[in-house]
Amino acid sequence: MSKEAFIARQPILDSKGSLVAYELLFRKRQGDTTSSIIDDMQATAQVLDNAINNIGVTNLVGNRKAFVNCSYDLLVSDILYLLDPKIFVLEVLEAVQIDEKIVGAVKDFHEKGYTIAIDDFVPSIEEFKRILPILPYTNIVKLEYPQIPLGDIEKTVKSLHQKGIKVLAEKIETEVDFNICRAADCDYYQGYFFAKPENLNSDKIDINSFGALQLLRSVYEHLEIEELNSEFKQQPELSVNLVKYLNSAQFALRTQVKSIRHAISLLGYDNLKRWLLILAYANKQNDITEQSPLLNNAIHRGTFFEEVTKLMNLDKNVADKAYLMGLISHLDALYKVSMQTILEQLPLDSEINKALLDKEGTLGDLLALTEAVETDDINKVQLLLDRLVLSVEDLNSALTKAYEVSNNPP
């Protein structure tokens, strides 16, 4: 893997909030001179090299689509034909001059089954004229949501839908943004609104939807197996899911689980903690393999933190804390309450609490690092790598493992 660059990925969701794709982004190590900045074509080539030859496309995006930025030179070259049209979406950058060569290239990609997207579109008469030659071959237009007057969004979406083109709203940062664009009938959404809880004015959590965390508290308090067995009996859906999980092929038990008591003893307290946290993210406590974007990102964070602590040669106890912090770090968004309220439900180590509430300590720096990667703040990424004495190669290694695990959950 390149020591000079790493891949970041940004999620793309549908109107139901389900994860359907990722945009793959090149990220250059900061601190270099301006003369070392590479062009768009080389940036995308390095992304593809990492995705195909190092990380692996399946590990990076699972069974979802992968959007890649395409410069003028890349579109008129032969490189993109190496990509699987069933997986990759070719995203025409806003800086691309749409001339005869580009029209011919986009038409050919379209005819060969590639999905074509237009990036960063802000509706105006001039912009519609600019992209008009490639619209017949375009599948998706990405709207630059923050730059569009609210009154123009619905009109633009309707116009594109009439041409058979789907609309992706970019830079959706809050649930309010998401609801506005969903009301305008956008098809897809890109941003981190799902990680940012809105209207945090509730002072308690719905007990029915929070059963997993109730049990988690009991596990943290290390209740005896008989007491845990009694509590599981009061949560029949959780009990069924626990037995189903342990009986699944992915757990590879030699004998079938015969009771909740048996399941608890087989899984053990540490793994039971992790399982309950993962289940807390599952949609309405259904089968835990049904991932929500929050669950996917929580598993990604937990694995990333764990891998980084290993690279830093920190104690296994710190690695365990880091993993749990990652799983917990999105529960406020899931239940739309403050992180303070979440932590009041769980008797966690003070180091985890301080990191989640105030970004304090090494764990706080790890949390800040993953947020910087997720929100595309590459200056802060380098600052935190320096503080943690980590290289870009270390970052690549941890991200690669996290991508793999989050697309193949436990």
ChimeraX attribute file (.defattr): number of C-alpha atoms within 10 A of each C-alpha:
attribute: neighborCount
match mode: 1-to-1
recipient: residues
	/A:1	15
	/A:2	13
	/A:3	13
	/A:4	15
	/A:5	20
	/A:6	25
	/A:7	22
	/A:8	20
	/A:9	20
	/A:10	18
	/A:11	21
	/A:12	25
	/A:13	20
	/A:14	16
	/A:15	16
	/A:16	9
	/A:17	15
	/A:18	17
	/A:19	21
	/A:20	17
	/A:21	24
	/A:22	23
	/A:23	20
	/A:24	21
	/A:25	20
	/A:26	20
	/A:27	20
	/A:28	19
	/A:29	17
	/A:30	17
	/A:31	9
	/A:32	10
	/A:33	7
	/A:34	8
	/A:35	6
	/A:36	8
	/A:37	13
	/A:38	11
	/A:39	11
	/A:40	17
	/A:41	17
	/A:42	15
	/A:43	20
	/A:44	21
	/A:45	19
	/A:46	21
	/A:47	23
	/A:48	24
	/A:49	15
	/A:50	22
	/A:51	22
	/A:52	15
	/A:53	11
	/A:54	13
	/A:55	21
	/A:56	17
	/A:57	21
	/A:58	16
	/A:59	20
	/A:60	27
	/A:61	23
	/A:62	19
	/A:63	13
	/A:64	18
	/A:65	20
	/A:66	26
	/A:67	23
	/A:68	23
	/A:69	25
	/A:70	26
	/A:71	22
	/A:72	19
	/A:73	15
	/A:74	17
	/A:75	24
	/A:76	16
	/A:77	11
	/A:78	10
	/A:79	12
	/A:80	19
	/A:81	12
	/A:82	8
	/A:83	14
	/A:84	11
	/A:85	19
	/A:86	12
	/A:87	19
	/A:88	21
	/A:89	24
	/A:90	27
	/A:91	24
	/A:92	25
	/A:93	18
	/A:94	17
	/A:95	11
	/A:96	15
	/A:97	15
	/A:98	18
	/A:99	12
	/A:100	10
	/A:101	13
	/A:102	19
	/A:103	21
	/A:104	16
	/A:105	17
	/A:106	26
	/A:107	19
	/A:108	13
	/A:109	19
	/A:110	19
	/A:111	11
	/A:112	11
	/A:113	11
	/A:114	24
	/A:115	22
	/A:116	24
	/A:117	26
	/A:118	24
	/A:119	22
	/A:120	21
	/A:121	21
	/A:122	22
	/A:123	17
	/A:124	12
	/A:125	8
	/A:126	10
	/A:127	12
	/A:128	13
	/A:129	10
	/A:130	14
	/A:131	17
	/A:132	14
	/A:133	18
	/A:134	19
	/A:135	23
	/A:136	15
	/A:137	20
	/A:138	25
	/A:139	19
	/A:140	24
	/A:141	25
	/A:142	22
	/A:143	25
	/A:144	18
	/A:145	21
	/A:146	14
	/A:147	12
	/A:148	15
	/A:149	10
	/A:150	13
	/A:151	9
	/A:152	13
	/A:153	23
	/A:154	16
	/A:155	13
	/A:156	19
	/A:157	22
	/A:158	17
	/A:159	12
	/A:160	16
	/A:161	16
	/A:162	10
	/A:163	12
	/A:164	14
	/A:165	20
	/A:166	20
	/A:167	24
	/A:168	28
	/A:169	27
	/A:170	22
	/A:171	20
	/A:172	21
	/A:173	18
	/A:174	16
	/A:175	17
	/A:176	13
	/A:177	18
	/A:178	25
	/A:179	14
	/A:180	15
	/A:181	25
	/A:182	18
	/A:183	12
	/A:184	18
	/A:185	18
	/A:186	25
	/A:187	19
	/A:188	26
	/A:189	30
	/A:190	25
	/A:191	20
	/A:192	19
	/A:193	18
	/A:194	22
	/A:195	20
	/A:196	14
	/A:197	19
	/A:198	16
	/A:199	10
	/A:200	14
	/A:201	9
	/A:202	12
	/A:203	10
	/A:204	12
	/A:205	14
	/A:206	9
	/A:207	10
	/A:208	10
	/A:209	14
	/A:210	16
	/A:211	20
	/A:212	22
	/A:213	20
	/A:214	17
	/A:215	20
	/A:216	24
	/A:217	17
	/A:218	17
	/A:219	21
	/A:220	15
	/A:221	12
	/A:222	12
	/A:223	13
	/A:224	10
	/A:225	17
	/A:226	12
	/A:227	13
	/A:228	18
	/A:229	18
	/A:230	12
	/A:231	16
	/A:232	21
	/A:233	13
	/A:234	11
	/A:235	15
	/A:236	11
	/A:237	15
	/A:238	20
	/A:239	18
	/A:240	16
	/A:241	16
	/A:242	25
	/A:243	18
	/A:244	16
	/A:245	19
	/A:246	19
	/A:247	18
	/A:248	12
	/A:249	9
	/A:250	10
	/A:251	11
	/A:252	10
	/A:253	12
	/A:254	7
	/A:255	8
	/A:256	14
	/A:257	18
	/A:258	10
	/A:259	14
	/A:260	20
	/A:261	16
	/A:262	14
	/A:263	21
	/A:264	21
	/A:265	12
	/A:266	14
	/A:267	15
	/A:268	12
	/A:269	17
	/A:270	11
	/A:271	12
	/A:272	20
	/A:273	21
	/A:274	18
	/A:275	18
	/A:276	22
	/A:277	22
	/A:278	24
	/A:279	25
	/A:280	25
	/A:281	28
	/A:282	21
	/A:283	16
	/A:284	13
	/A:285	18
	/A:286	16
	/A:287	17
	/A:288	23
	/A:289	15
	/A:290	15
	/A:291	21
	/A:292	18
	/A:293	19
	/A:294	23
	/A:295	27
	/A:296	22
	/A:297	24
	/A:298	26
	/A:299	28
	/A:300	27
	/A:301	29
	/A:302	25
	/A:303	27
	/A:304	27
	/A:305	29
	/A:306	26
	/A:307	23
	/A:308	21
	/A:309	24
	/A:310	14
	/A:311	15
	/A:312	13
	/A:313	11
	/A:314	12
	/A:315	10
	/A:316	12
	/A:317	9
	/A:318	19
	/A:319	22
	/A:320	16
	/A:321	19
	/A:322	29
	/A:323	24
	/A:324	23
	/A:325	27
	/A:326	26
	/A:327	24
	/A:328	26
	/A:329	24
	/A:330	24
	/A:331	24
	/A:332	20
	/A:333	18
	/A:334	19
	/A:335	20
	/A:336	19
	/A:337	20
	/A:338	20
	/A:339	20
	/A:340	13
	/A:341	16
	/A:342	20
	/A:343	17
	/A:344	10
	/A:345	14
	/A:346	18
	/A:347	13
	/A:348	16
	/A:349	10
	/A:350	9
	/A:351	18
	/A:352	25
	/A:353	21
	/A:354	14
	/A:355	21
	/A:356	22
	/A:357	14
	/A:358	10
	/A:359	17
	/A:360	17
	/A:361	13
	/A:362	17
	/A:363	25
	/A:364	20
	/A:365	17
	/A:366	26
	/A:367	23
	/A:368	19
	/A:369	23
	/A:370	21
	/A:371	15
	/A:372	17
	/A:373	22
	/A:374	18
	/A:375	15
	/A:376	16
	/A:377	14
	/A:378	17
	/A:379	13
	/A:380	16
	/A:381	22
	/A:382	21
	/A:383	14
	/A:384	18
	/A:385	17
	/A:386	12
	/A:387	11
	/A:388	16
	/A:389	11
	/A:390	15
	/A:391	15
	/A:392	21
	/A:393	16
	/A:394	18
	/A:395	23
	/A:396	21
	/A:397	18
	/A:398	21
	/A:399	26
	/A:400	24
	/A:401	18
	/A:402	24
	/A:403	27
	/A:404	20
	/A:405	20
	/A:406	24
	/A:407	20
	/A:408	14
	/A:409	16
	/A:410	14
